[in-house]
Amino acid sequence: MYVGLHTASLPQVLAEARQRIVLHMALYAEFGRMPALAEALHTALAQPTFRRLQMITVPLASRRGWVDEFLHALRPDLTAVQMGHEFAASRDFIVRLAVRHEGLVEVYETHALPCAPCIIVDDRILFGHYAHSPVPMEQGFWFSVAAPMDELFAWAETGVLPRDATPRHRAAFRFVCDCRNAMRQAKRMLL
């Protein structure tokens, strides 16, 4: 357990990725403002064994009723104009990353309500929680678990959870399912 995402050594975790990163974080403006995070992603994406970075974001404007409330929970201190700037900074970071690492970055603008911020790096899941609070998500509790991600993603693709799945695998599978659901209900952005 970590108190604040900054204590989870996220730049190091990202830089050590060898095959996969899934970022289900809604906005990525902070990645663009923090050189250590951006450089960590560049380091991972430059690995010869690296296969894919999948980034799941949310739309700024939508007809879905949850978007406004979610954005308020995500950044309660921002005005609508400031939130627009956050989205622009997030989009700018994503585009620059995709251009620099052509073919390795997939971006999904989801219409599914995000249930928890989630970062999957190879066989590790880091997750926090969203809350209606003046304390931002990054400063909340974060947890890290190891799980056989190739197996869990295969289960998610087939939609079949084996009967002999352990309670630990079932718990980790919930995060994989949330990410896969967000991608299925998304407009894939072609960058």
NUBA-802464 format. One record per residue: chain; x, y, z of N, C-alpha, C in turn. Coordinates in steps of 0.02 Angstrom, whole numbers, m for minus. Layout:
<pts>
<pt 'A',<X,Y,Z>,<X,Y,Z>,<X,Y,Z>>,
...
</pts>
This chain:
<pts>
<pt 'A',<42,m59,0>,<0,0,0>,<45,62,0>>,
<pt 'A',<24,112,m37>,<60,175,m42>,<13,232,m23>>,
<pt 'A',<39,282,11>,<1,342,26>,<24,394,m25>>,
<pt 'A',<m16,402,m76>,<3,446,m131>,<39,408,m186>>,
<pt 'A',<20,420,m248>,<51,385,m304>,<126,401,m309>>,
<pt 'A',<146,459,m287>,<216,478,m291>,<261,431,m250>>,
<pt 'A',<234,397,m200>,<274,351,m159>,<281,282,m190>>,
<pt 'A',<246,270,m245>,<247,204,m278>,<304,198,m328>>,
<pt 'A',<347,248,m333>,<404,247,m380>,<379,235,m451>>,
<pt 'A',<326,269,m471>,<296,258,m536>,<344,267,m594>>,
<pt 'A',<387,319,m595>,<434,323,m651>,<477,260,m658>>,
<pt 'A',<500,234,m603>,<542,173,m605>,<501,113,m629>>,
<pt 'A',<440,107,m603>,<396,51,m624>,<384,54,m699>>,
<pt 'A',<367,113,m725>,<354,120,m797>,<417,106,m838>>,
<pt 'A',<473,133,m817>,<535,125,m855>,<557,52,m859>>,
<pt 'A',<539,12,m809>,<559,m58,m808>,<512,m104,m848>>,
<pt 'A',<459,m76,m877>,<412,m116,m917>,<449,m148,m976>>,
<pt 'A',<434,m211,m988>,<467,m247,m1043>,<420,m267,m1099>>,
<pt 'A',<354,m270,m1084>,<307,m293,m1136>,<245,m250,m1143>>,
<pt 'A',<216,m230,m1087>,<149,m199,m1090>,<141,m147,m1036>>,
<pt 'A',<106,m93,m1055>,<81,m44,m1006>,<9,m28,m1027>>,
<pt 'A',<m36,m30,m978>,<m105,m6,m988>,<m115,50,m937>>,
<pt 'A',<m134,108,m962>,<m147,165,m918>,<m221,182,m923>>,
<pt 'A',<m257,172,m869>,<m328,188,m866>,<m335,243,m814>>,
<pt 'A',<m315,304,m834>,<m308,360,m787>,<m351,421,m804>>,
<pt 'A',<m390,419,m856>,<m435,473,m876>,<m399,531,m908>>,
<pt 'A',<m351,561,m875>,<m314,618,m901>,<m239,607,m892>>,
<pt 'A',<m199,636,m938>,<m127,625,m936>,<m87,690,m938>>,
<pt 'A',<m119,745,m919>,<m85,809,m918>,<m24,807,m872>>,
<pt 'A',<m31,774,m815>,<25,770,m767>,<85,733,m796>>,
<pt 'A',<72,684,m839>,<128,648,m871>,<169,696,m913>>,
<pt 'A',<135,743,m946>,<170,792,m986>,<207,844,m945>>,
<pt 'A',<182,857,m885>,<213,907,m841>,<270,878,m799>>,
<pt 'A',<273,813,m793>,<324,781,m752>,<374,745,m797>>,
<pt 'A',<431,775,m810>,<480,744,m855>,<499,673,m836>>,
<pt 'A',<500,657,m772>,<519,589,m751>,<469,537,m776>>,
<pt 'A',<404,554,m775>,<354,507,m800>,<358,500,m876>>,
<pt 'A',<364,556,m910>,<369,553,m983>,<431,514,m1004>>,
<pt 'A',<487,527,m973>,<549,492,m990>,<544,418,m975>>,
<pt 'A',<510,400,m921>,<501,329,m904>,<462,294,m958>>,
<pt 'A',<410,325,m984>,<372,295,m1039>,<415,288,m1101>>,
<pt 'A',<454,338,m1117>,<499,334,m1175>,<548,276,m1167>>,
<pt 'A',<575,268,m1106>,<622,213,m1093>,<589,146,m1105>>,
<pt 'A',<528,137,m1078>,<493,73,m1087>,<477,60,m1161>>,
<pt 'A',<452,110,m1195>,<433,102,m1265>,<493,89,m1311>>,
<pt 'A',<553,106,m1288>,<613,95,m1328>,<641,24,m1319>>,
<pt 'A',<613,m15,m1273>,<637,m83,m1262>,<620,m127,m1322>>,
<pt 'A',<666,m168,m1345>,<652,m209,m1404>,<596,m260,m1394>>,
<pt 'A',<583,m279,m1332>,<530,m328,m1319>,<462,m296,m1306>>,
<pt 'A',<460,m229,m1303>,<398,m195,m1286>,<347,m202,m1342>>,
<pt 'A',<285,m221,m1323>,<233,m234,m1373>,<183,m177,m1381>>,
<pt 'A',<159,m149,m1323>,<104,m102,m1330>,<92,m61,m1267>>,
<pt 'A',<78,3,m1278>,<53,48,m1226>,<m18,65,m1245>>,
<pt 'A',<m65,49,m1200>,<m135,66,m1211>,<m154,119,m1160>>,
<pt 'A',<m180,174,m1185>,<m200,230,m1142>,<m275,241,m1149>>,
<pt 'A',<m309,241,m1092>,<m381,251,m1092>,<m395,319,m1061>>,
<pt 'A',<m431,361,m1099>,<m448,428,m1077>,<m524,436,m1079>>,
<pt 'A',<m548,490,m1052>,<m620,504,m1053>,<m633,565,m1097>>,
<pt 'A',<m694,572,m1123>,<m710,630,m1164>,<m722,692,m1121>>,
<pt 'A',<m703,750,m1146>,<m717,812,m1109>,<m791,827,m1112>>,
<pt 'A',<m821,817,m1169>,<m893,831,m1176>,<m927,767,m1199>>,
<pt 'A',<m983,754,m1169>,<m1020,694,m1186>,<m1093,703,m1168>>,
<pt 'A',<m1135,663,m1198>,<m1205,663,m1179>,<m1217,617,m1120>>,
<pt 'A',<m1167,582,m1100>,<m1174,535,m1044>,<m1178,574,m979>>,
<pt 'A',<m1225,554,m936>,<m1237,591,m875>,<m1181,588,m824>>,
<pt 'A',<m1137,537,m829>,<m1086,529,m778>,<m1025,574,m789>>,
<pt 'A',<m1016,602,m849>,<m954,637,m865>,<m944,698,m820>>,
<pt 'A',<m993,741,m814>,<m984,802,m774>,<m968,785,m701>>,
<pt 'A',<m1006,738,m673>,<m993,720,m604>,<m924,688,m595>>,
<pt 'A',<m905,645,m643>,<m840,614,m640>,<m784,666,m644>>,
<pt 'A',<m790,713,m689>,<m738,765,m696>,<m734,808,m633>>,
<pt 'A',<m791,820,m601>,<m789,858,m539>,<m754,817,m484>>,
<pt 'A',<m766,752,m481>,<m731,710,m433>,<m657,706,m449>>,
<pt 'A',<m640,705,m513>,<m571,699,m535>,<m530,762,m517>>,
<pt 'A',<m558,820,m531>,<m524,884,m518>,<m574,934,m490>>,
<pt 'A',<m594,928,m426>,<m648,970,m399>,<m630,1045,m396>>,
<pt 'A',<m566,1061,m398>,<m546,1130,m391>,<m541,1167,m457>>,
<pt 'A',<m554,1134,m513>,<m545,1166,m578>,<m611,1192,m606>>,
<pt 'A',<m607,1249,m638>,<m665,1276,m675>,<m671,1238,m741>>,
<pt 'A',<m725,1250,m777>,<m735,1217,m841>,<m679,1237,m890>>,
<pt 'A',<m659,1300,m888>,<m605,1323,m933>,<m539,1289,m914>>,
<pt 'A',<m524,1285,m850>,<m463,1251,m828>,<m465,1177,m847>>,
<pt 'A',<m523,1146,m840>,<m529,1075,m859>,<m516,1068,m934>>,
<pt 'A',<m539,1114,m973>,<m525,1114,m1045>,<m450,1117,m1059>>,
<pt 'A',<m414,1157,m1020>,<m341,1160,m1027>,<m308,1094,m1008>>,
<pt 'A',<m335,1062,m956>,<m308,996,m936>,<m317,945,m992>>,
<pt 'A',<m375,946,m1023>,<m387,900,m1079>,<m341,915,m1137>>,
<pt 'A',<m331,979,m1151>,<m286,997,m1206>,<m215,974,m1191>>,
<pt 'A',<m192,984,m1130>,<m124,962,m1111>,<m119,886,m1113>>,
<pt 'A',<m171,852,m1092>,<m172,779,m1095>,<m168,755,m1167>>,
<pt 'A',<m210,783,m1210>,<m210,764,m1281>,<m143,778,m1313>>,
<pt 'A',<m113,835,m1297>,<m48,853,m1325>,<5,801,m1304>>,
<pt 'A',<5,783,m1241>,<54,732,m1218>,<44,666,m1255>>,
<pt 'A',<m19,644,m1260>,<m34,581,m1293>,<m11,582,m1366>>,
<pt 'A',<m27,635,m1401>,<m9,640,m1472>,<67,640,m1480>>,
<pt 'A',<103,678,m1440>,<176,679,m1445>,<206,610,m1432>>,
<pt 'A',<179,575,m1383>,<203,508,m1366>,<190,460,m1424>>,
<pt 'A',<130,463,m1452>,<112,418,m1507>,<154,431,m1569>>,
<pt 'A',<168,494,m1583>,<209,512,m1641>,<281,487,m1631>>,
<pt 'A',<307,496,m1572>,<376,475,m1558>,<384,399,m1560>>,
<pt 'A',<331,363,m1541>,<335,290,m1538>,<280,260,m1582>>,
<pt 'A',<284,276,m1645>,<233,256,m1693>,<222,180,m1692>>,
<pt 'A',<159,161,m1689>,<140,91,m1690>,<139,56,m1623>>,
<pt 'A',<164,88,m1571>,<166,57,m1504>,<113,85,m1457>>,
<pt 'A',<82,141,m1474>,<35,175,m1429>,<m35,171,m1458>>,
<pt 'A',<m81,143,m1418>,<m152,141,m1435>,<m189,185,m1385>>,
<pt 'A',<m232,228,m1410>,<m269,275,m1367>,<m343,263,m1376>>,
<pt 'A',<m379,257,m1320>,<m450,244,m1320>,<m486,299,m1281>>,
<pt 'A',<m534,332,m1313>,<m576,380,m1279>,<m641,343,m1261>>,
<pt 'A',<m647,325,m1198>,<m701,281,m1177>,<m765,317,m1161>>,
<pt 'A',<m819,282,m1170>,<m885,307,m1150>,<m910,268,m1089>>,
<pt 'A',<m866,225,m1063>,<m883,186,m1003>,<m859,224,m941>>,
<pt 'A',<m900,223,m890>,<m882,256,m827>,<m821,223,m797>>,
<pt 'A',<m766,260,m787>,<m707,230,m755>,<m722,214,m682>>,
<pt 'A',<m704,154,m660>,<m719,134,m591>,<m660,146,m544>>,
<pt 'A',<m599,143,m569>,<m540,155,m527>,<m481,172,m572>>,
<pt 'A',<m438,217,m550>,<m377,228,m589>,<m334,166,m585>>,
<pt 'A',<m308,144,m641>,<m272,80,m645>,<m213,86,m692>>,
<pt 'A',<m157,59,m670>,<m97,57,m710>,<m73,m16,m711>>,
<pt 'A',<m70,m45,m770>,<m45,m114,m777>,<22,m110,m811>>,
<pt 'A',<72,m138,m779>,<140,m140,m806>,<163,m213,m803>>,
<pt 'A',<169,m243,m862>,<187,m314,m866>,<142,m355,m821>>,
<pt 'A',<167,m384,m768>,<126,m426,m723>,<112,m391,m656>>,
<pt 'A',<104,m326,m658>,<90,m288,m597>,<33,m240,m609>>,
<pt 'A',<m11,m235,m560>,<m67,m187,m563>,<m58,m138,m506>>,
<pt 'A',<m58,m73,m522>,<m61,m19,m473>,<m131,11,m479>>,
<pt 'A',<m166,19,m423>,<m233,47,m427>,<m247,90,m367>>,
<pt 'A',<m288,141,m380>,<m310,186,m327>,<m386,188,m327>>,
<pt 'A',<m414,246,m311>,<m486,253,m312>,<m505,325,m325>>,
<pt 'A',<m562,334,m357>,<m590,401,m367>,<m635,416,m307>>,
<pt 'A',<m640,479,m290>,<m681,498,m233>,<m704,571,m240>>,
<pt 'A',<m761,585,m213>,<m785,654,m208>,<m749,684,m147>>,
<pt 'A',<m693,716,m159>,<m651,741,m105>,<m606,797,m132>>,
<pt 'A',<m589,845,m90>,<m541,896,m112>,<m470,868,m118>>,
<pt 'A',<m458,808,m91>,<m393,775,m98>,<m393,738,m165>>,
<pt 'A',<m347,755,m210>,<m348,723,m276>,<m328,650,m274>>,
<pt 'A',<m348,614,m325>,<m335,543,m332>,<m262,525,m320>>,
<pt 'A',<m216,565,m346>,<m145,550,m340>,<m122,547,m267>>,
<pt 'A',<m158,583,m223>,<m138,585,m153>,<m175,534,m110>>,
<pt 'A',<m216,493,m141>,<m253,442,m104>,<m211,380,m92>>,
<pt 'A',<m244,327,m67>,<m210,263,m59>,<m202,230,m128>>,
<pt 'A',<m145,199,m138>,<m130,160,m199>,<m106,92,m177>>,
<pt 'A',<m123,42,m217>,<m106,m27,m200>,<m72,m59,m261>>,
<pt 'A',<m31,m108,m247>,<6,m142,m300>,<m1,m218,m289>>,
<pt 'A',<m17,m253,m342>,<m22,m326,m339>,<11,m356,m401>>,
<pt 'A',<38,m415,m393>,<65,m453,m449>,<11,m501,m473>>,
<pt 'A',<8,m511,m538>,<m42,m557,m567>,<m18,m579,m636>>,
<pt 'A',<m38,m638,m659>,<m18,m663,m725>,<m59,m629,m780>>,
<pt 'A',<m37,m571,m802>,<m78,m529,m846>,<m92,m561,m913>>,
<pt 'A',<m46,m597,m943>,<m61,m628,m1008>,<m121,m675,m1001>>,
<pt 'A',<m121,m713,m947>,<m176,m759,m934>,<m242,m721,m923>>,
<pt 'A',<m239,m669,m882>,<m299,m631,m867>,<m327,m595,m929>>,
<pt 'A',<m283,m568,m971>,<m306,m536,m1033>,<m336,m587,m1081>>,
<pt 'A',<m308,m647,m1082>,<m337,m701,m1124>,<m407,m719,m1099>>,
<pt 'A',<m415,m723,m1034>,<m482,m736,m1006>,<m530,m681,m1025>>,
<pt 'A',<m507,m619,m1022>,<m550,m562,m1038>,<m571,m563,m1112>>,
<pt 'A',<m525,m584,m1156>,<m541,m589,m1227>,<m595,m641,m1241>>,
<pt 'A',<m591,m697,m1206>,<m639,m751,m1217>,<m703,m740,m1177>>,
<pt 'A',<m699,m700,m1124>,<m756,m690,m1081>,<m769,m748,m1034>>,
<pt 'A',<m720,m793,m1030>,<m729,m853,m988>,<m678,m852,m931>>,
<pt 'A',<m704,m853,m871>,<m663,m857,m811>,<m660,m931,m790>>,
<pt 'A',<m601,m962,m790>,<m597,m1032,m773>,<m624,m1046,m702>>,
<pt 'A',<m655,m1103,m694>,<m682,m1122,m629>,<m629,m1127,m576>>,
<pt 'A',<m569,m1146,m595>,<m515,m1155,m546>,<m475,m1091,m533>>,
<pt 'A',<m500,m1033,m558>,<m466,m970,m545>,<m464,m957,m470>>,
<pt 'A',<m406,m938,m445>,<m399,m925,m373>,<m434,m860,m355>>,
<pt 'A',<m449,m851,m291>,<m479,m787,m270>,<m434,m727,m289>>,
<pt 'A',<m369,m735,m285>,<m323,m681,m303>,<m328,m665,m378>>,
<pt 'A',<m331,m717,m419>,<m338,m706,m491>,<m405,m673,m507>>,
<pt 'A',<m458,m694,m473>,<m523,m663,m484>,<m522,m589,m466>>,
<pt 'A',<m489,m572,m411>,<m485,m502,m390>,<m446,m461,m441>>,
<pt 'A',<m390,m487,m466>,<m350,m451,m516>,<m388,m447,m582>>,
<pt 'A',<m425,m499,m598>,<m464,m502,m660>,<m514,m444,m665>>,
<pt 'A',<m539,m422,m608>,<m586,m366,m607>,<m555,m304,m640>>,
<pt 'A',<m491,m290,m627>,<m459,m232,m656>,<m448,m241,m731>>,
<pt 'A',<m429,m301,m751>,<m421,m315,m822>,<m488,m306,m858>>,
<pt 'A',<m541,m332,m829>,<m608,m324,m858>,<m628,m251,m864>>,
<pt 'A',<m613,m211,m814>,<m630,m141,m817>,<m593,m107,m874>>,
<pt 'A',<m529,m123,m882>,<m490,m94,m937>,<m517,m117,m1004>>,
<pt 'A',<m530,m182,m1011>,<m556,m208,m1075>,<m625,m179,m1090>>,
<pt 'A',<m668,m172,m1040>,<m733,m142,m1050>,<m726,m69,m1074>>,
<pt 'A',<m681,m33,m1043>,<m670,37,m1063>,<m646,40,m1136>>,
<pt 'A',<m604,m6,m1156>,<m580,m7,m1226>,<m635,m27,m1274>>,
<pt 'A',<m677,m74,m1254>,<m732,m96,m1297>,<m783,m40,m1308>>,
<pt 'A',<m793,1,m1257>,<m842,55,m1262>,<m809,121,m1280>>,
<pt 'A',<m756,117,m1318>,<m717,176,m1334>,<m716,189,m1409>>,
<pt 'A',<m699,250,m1424>,<m682,269,m1492>,<m606,267,m1493>>,
<pt 'A',<m578,223,m1533>,<m505,219,m1537>,<m480,279,m1577>>,
<pt 'A',<m434,314,m1547>,<m408,374,m1578>,<m349,354,m1623>>,
<pt 'A',<m353,372,m1685>,<m300,357,m1732>,<m252,415,m1734>>,
<pt 'A',<m193,404,m1709>,<m143,458,m1705>,<m86,446,m1752>>,
</pts>
